[in-house]
Amino acid sequence: MDNRAEVRDFLISRRTQVAPEQVGLPAGTNRRVKGLRRSEVAILAGLSVEYYTRLERGAIGGASARVLASIARALCLDDAERAHLFDLAYAATPVARPPRRRNSKSWAPHESLQWALDAITAGPAFVRNGRMDLLAVNPLGRAFYKHAYDMPGQPPNIARFTFLDERAYEFYPDWDAFAEVTVSILRTEAGRDPHNKELHDLIGELGTLSEEFRRRWGAHNVRHHGTGFKSFNHPIVGELTLAFEGLEMAAEPGLTLTIYTAEPGSPSAERMQLLASWAASEYGNAVQSVSERTRMDP
């Protein structure tokens, strides 16, 4: 895979975000570019201008870890951006890492994983892949992402719901923030798994149908998204403020188990109990995985 354009656009986007004074350089008055010049990045990274220029043009395959780390420091990359730079470099090498992700249509959770999900009764729990497919859920997770499951003709996917379903603007009170996070997760995954056709198909679909997605995708922002608080406006129970934890699954590289919980005794906790009661009556005591339902569909 030739990812030169990805490398070029990412490095340029990061370079334009670093102010000269941020790295101890004079701002000057006759700058024609936003942020740092290529020559300044090269000096800060301890590289020749010619070599850094080749790297920024996309010829990053074979760059050493030391060189990549130097560029990351020069561009003030955070942990997620640094990891993304390394992923892009690995993908550009003649012998790149083998694909780590599994096809979402053929993957099915172990029975014990579904048991574990169903045992979580205080909040939504679900397993997703890097393209944000909902692969397995507990009853509360199915009820929580009710709209994503209601989208016709598609397996449930958080990114597709966010950008292609008008109901997302109501479900996410701060839709812009959720949209930014969603695109950053997809961009991060594209660097990790550049050969994933399903992922590229989704990105192409979103880019074709959503101007909001196209604009954000062009920013080349990436992030690690593992813990925090989010607010929602659920169609059944109303406003919810929930903490979340995202856990990488050691037995299934590339998959993340996410659990949402409300503060004990809070109004959100009471509303989550109402949602649990609604889910129990609507879906029963178990929720099938996406893969299982797909196999059963005629």
Number of C-alpha atoms within 10 A of each C-alpha: 10 13 17 19 12 16 24 18 17 22 20 18 17 19 23 16 13 19 16 17 12 12 16 8 12 10 13 8 6 6 10 7 10 13 21 24 16 19 15 18 24 19 14 16 21 14 17 12 16 11 13 22 17 12 20 20 17 22 21 26 19 14 15 12 11 10 16 19 17 18 24 22 16 20 25 17 18 14 13 15 21 19 21 24 24 20 20 25 25 19 25 23 16 10 10 14 13 9 12 12 17 14 12 17 15 11 13 17 18 9 8 9 14 20 13 13 23 20 13 15 16 16 23 26 27 25 26 20 20 18 27 21 20 23 24 24 29 27 30 30 27 24 23 25 21 16 18 24 19 12 15 8 7 10 20 22 20 20 24 23 19 23 22 17 13 10 14 21 17 13 19 19 16 14 16 13 11 18 20 18 19 25 27 22 20 23 25 26 23 22 22 24 22 19 16 17 11 13 20 16 11 17 21 12 14 20 17 11 12 13 12 15 22 16 12 18 20 13 16 20 21 27 22 15 15 12 14 11 12 16 16 18 17 20 15 13 16 13 18 20 18 20 16 20 17 20 15 15 12 9 7 13 12 18 22 21 17 19 21 22 20 20 12 10 8 12 14 20 19 16 18 25 17 14 23 21 14 17 22 15 10 11 14 11 11 18 20 18 20 23 18 17 12 13 10 8 6 5
